[in-house]
Amino acid sequence: MKKQTLLIGLASLLSISITAAVWAAGASPFGQLGSYDKVEVIVDRTPVKEKGLLIEGELYIPVEALRAQNKLAYVYDAQTYQAYLFFGGGTQQQGTSSAGSQPGTPTRDEVILGFMSGIPYEADGYHSGMMRQDIINIATLAKALLATSKDWEKVVYSKLTFNRNPDVGLLRQQLSYRTIPFDILEERMEALAEELGDQISRSYERKMEDVIDELEEAVEKKEKALETLEDWLQTSDEDDLEDFRDYDEDAKESIYDAIRKLTGEDLEDPTDHYSNNIKAEVEEWLLEQQELD
């Protein structure tokens, strides 16, 4: 696949109303990356931090900037250098929706099918060289799921302060985009646990299995939190608001625990570090293998 990286071309971007400010080659006020001009990216009239690039006359945009604003979701396979993109609802038939969903908003199952239709994850092909990168990727996905809490608290603030109701369909879609990678990567995470057991120790296999359980728990609690948030938006019942915050707090605690075990980061206290983490053990094991070679 030509130039297959975590960037997408201009033709794809036009369909989701993204513009970019472009200057003549060699004269960009945003600098260069190597010999390529950087380009300011503006999503729905809002500039984003990440810059695009002009490469051989074509505009390339970093997908992370779009994922952060729920314009798309993606899965990146570091082993094959392939990126699989999903633009919400782009391949659906007009007028299709299920009970409880808003017209034009893909259901969770539809989003999963959209991803799974072209993603060849083969657990049998897993090998030890993928371990460190997968650990980092899983922690990154967990942090993305954690970020929904801030968005939801903004919804609560807006409702309490201005009596504004959000687009509930958009909230559901946002959560789907943050949780479907865990569905897709379930077998791969299990394979990682087995590889840790085979290469390092059974205790680290059990630690990774704990991480998987905690992430599953986080997904379940996030879904419960969103359900009760929707109830509160309709009823304004304080019990519903309390339940929402309880479910969301439980989800956050599960994510905190998973990340501590994966990378040693303590998101509640950034000055602290959990040294007995999976990533550190894998890095130490990889160094030992290099010395043996």
Secondary structure as GFF3:
##gff-version 3
##sequence-region A 1 293
A	DSSP	beta_strand	7	9	.	.	.	ID=ss1
A	DSSP	alpha_helix	10	14	.	.	.	ID=ss2
A	DSSP	beta_strand	18	21	.	.	.	ID=ss3
A	DSSP	beta_strand	32	33	.	.	.	ID=ss4
A	DSSP	beta_strand	36	43	.	.	.	ID=ss5
A	DSSP	beta_strand	46	55	.	.	.	ID=ss6
A	DSSP	beta_strand	58	62	.	.	.	ID=ss7
A	DSSP	alpha_helix	63	67	.	.	.	ID=ss8
A	DSSP	beta_strand	73	77	.	.	.	ID=ss9
A	DSSP	beta_strand	82	86	.	.	.	ID=ss10
A	DSSP	alpha_helix	108	116	.	.	.	ID=ss11
A	DSSP	three_ten_helix	123	125	.	.	.	ID=ss12
A	DSSP	three_ten_helix	128	130	.	.	.	ID=ss13
A	DSSP	alpha_helix	131	146	.	.	.	ID=ss14
A	DSSP	alpha_helix	148	162	.	.	.	ID=ss15
A	DSSP	alpha_helix	168	184	.	.	.	ID=ss16
A	DSSP	alpha_helix	186	199	.	.	.	ID=ss17
A	DSSP	alpha_helix	202	235	.	.	.	ID=ss18
A	DSSP	alpha_helix	238	263	.	.	.	ID=ss19
A	DSSP	alpha_helix	278	292	.	.	.	ID=ss20
###
